[in-house]
Amino acid sequence: MTALQKSDASTKSRPVTLEMVAQRVGLAKGTCSAVLNKTAASRSVPAHTQERILAAARKLNYRPSFHARNLGTKRTYMIGVVTQEIGDFYGSPIISGIERYLREKRYFFLTVAHRHDPDLLESYAHLLLDRGVEGFITIDTVMDRPLPLPTVAVPGHLRLKDVTNIVLNHRRGARLALNHLLKLGHTDIAFMKGASVSPDSEDRWKCICEAAAELGVRMPASLVIQLASDDATPQLGYPFAKKLLARQRPFTALFAYNDISAIGSIRAFQEVGLRIPEDVSVVGFDDIRIAVHNNPTLTTVRQPLEKMGEIAARTLLERLEDHKPWIPKIVCEPELVVRNSTGPAPAERTVARDASFAADHA
């Protein structure tokens, strides 16, 4: 057995330390620590030297100690993620993007769900501070004042100090959807406006109204329905679609606030004998994972939700690690995904095939 093999064998019987890695490569502990912990100081270490250190760590099966990492830097490497509900269709892909990026950078995150309760939001923010988080990422959360640490809001619309808002270009999204319906011959379009608890609601509606005005789309009050629920399931749109039908105002297309309200609306339309898209076309917003599995598959304005989560995590870490200046807003671009829930406008406009429905729900 060679001296090197003996050294390798001896390390298996005791914990491998940073000093042992440094001795293996003949470099200072500080240099090895910077590379293994991926700190900003590692950028000054040549690439070939970094590879030597990483190869030695792999050979010795070295695992950096989280507590030792904290002791040397006085940091926790923890982020607080504040969302309205865990596991919902909108927030889940955003959290996936956050998790993927933070895992690469060897950060942890703690998640809390406030369910649009302002008192719960306040208490959870303090709880996360007590746990030592270094910053916040909020998801689908309405904030009227900044949190006490650097924050990235997905989405966010109010300009608040130290809060970076990740927003979608809602004007472009609205134009994409309305242009699509106009090209299919739809002129009588119904609209679902988002509930006040949704941070995107006001901005998206403003952009839809502006895009409609630019394109010459009429928006009579009888074809606008206001969502008034924080339900995070397709049940959200179902009762409001029924109310829309009960008004007996003919329309050939619906531009829903989001995908879950669109899917709930499709169910309500189908229950009264309307065919999608032969009688009514439906467009959603978000492109959540179940949109492609709905029957029919849902035409929608896609938000890059996972990418938005990744951008949020990267932006926050750039502030914490690199001390980059606060950026008030980052805009992401949407795209239209055309599926089977939209088609040419029908020659005859109908409210419902089941005439008794309107009488029962008026």
PyMOL commands that set and color helices and strands:
alter all, ss='L'
color gray80, all
select helices_A, chain A and resi 3-11+18-25+29-36+40-44+47-60+66-73+91-104+118-130+170-183+201-215+221-223+234-236+238-246+259-271+289-293+305-322+355-361
alter helices_A, ss='H'
color red, helices_A
select strands_A, chain A and resi 78-83+108-113+136-139+151-154+163-168+189-193+224-226+253-255+281-286+299-302+329-332+335-337
alter strands_A, ss='S'
color yellow, strands_A
deselect
rebuild
show_as cartoon
